[in-house]
């Protein structure tokens, strides 16, 4: 009985202690531990610097390479081809022998003309001697005037015959020269159209071969008609340089100069045709090839340039994300003069030395903090962004 009373007393004291502790906790709650400030979110980006340098101003158009001269080598006589003196694709000079036609029939004609002249010259010599004798006899009264006049006419007739013979000789020599087909220009031969042993005719539409001049060569390209006044203004100060590039603008093919502006505007396209001449010493320009023509108008001194991917397009026009000193970004409207060689020429909106976001803009909003990536990390980020960007 006494043990039960002691246990009951202990239980009552324990319950009272627990209740008291709960009351104290409710009235005087414990202070929470101080929380760390939330971390500011940052966006990794690739940055570029606004540079100042001399920047060339170009107008770009698509053009076609046109040969200065293209000649179909045709025969002016009929005959059998006995010799071919060139290989297809060979470079040739003016006067180089390309092929030979059987010369024997034309050589015979020349020899016959020479023989006729020799005969007529012999007859003329005899007639002149007779005229001299008849004239002497006539002066002495032993020959009639009619005989002297007849012999004089004979001499004149033979002189005319000799002139005809000389003309025939010249014609036969010309015909004989046509048996040698030569290149009329400096150029490159194309595909041979006839083989040894075949008969060639002056009326053959394809002739023997086509020779195309490659040095120099021309490019005819088009630009919008709105560019014409600007081009004419700069052209008044001297010749304008034109650079020819491959279709993907990765390879410079040659440098030349603007030679000609067409005398009318193409109404259907609103464009003007131009012609530029190139020395083409390396034969990188080929007739019929499509190229990009870059017409150099002027050079902007101390022009501001940024990497072209930094320039974005929005409802209000072109803009870039500028990185501030506190690593936040701000939207800056810009005016772009041109984009060339992966660089954008900025007319206004930026200052030299400022940093702009080149890659990673799709995650940005004004005021967001950024972390600038460098080296391999920057390359990987640019590659990922290129995969994410849809191909237009």
Secondary structure, DSSP 4 states (H G I P E B T S, - for coil): -HHHHHHHHHHHHHHHHHHHHHHHHHHSPPPPPPPPPPPPPEEEEEEEE-EEEEEEEEEEEEEEEEES-EEEE--SS-EEEEEE---TT-EE-TT-EEEEE--HHHHHHHHHHHHHHHHHHHHHHHHHHHHHHHHHHHHTTSS-HHHHHHHHHHHHHHHHHHHHHHHHHHHHHHHHHTTEEE-SSSEEE------TTPEE-TT-SS-SEEEE--SSEEEEEEEEGGGHHHHHHHHTTS--EEEEE-TTS-SEEEEEEEEEEEEEEETTTTEEEEEEEE--TT--S-TT-EEEEEEEEEEEEEEEEEEGGG-EEETTEEEEEEE-TTSBEEEEE-EEEEEETTEEEEEES--TT-EEEEE-GGG--TT-EEEE--HHHHHHHHHHHHHHSPP-
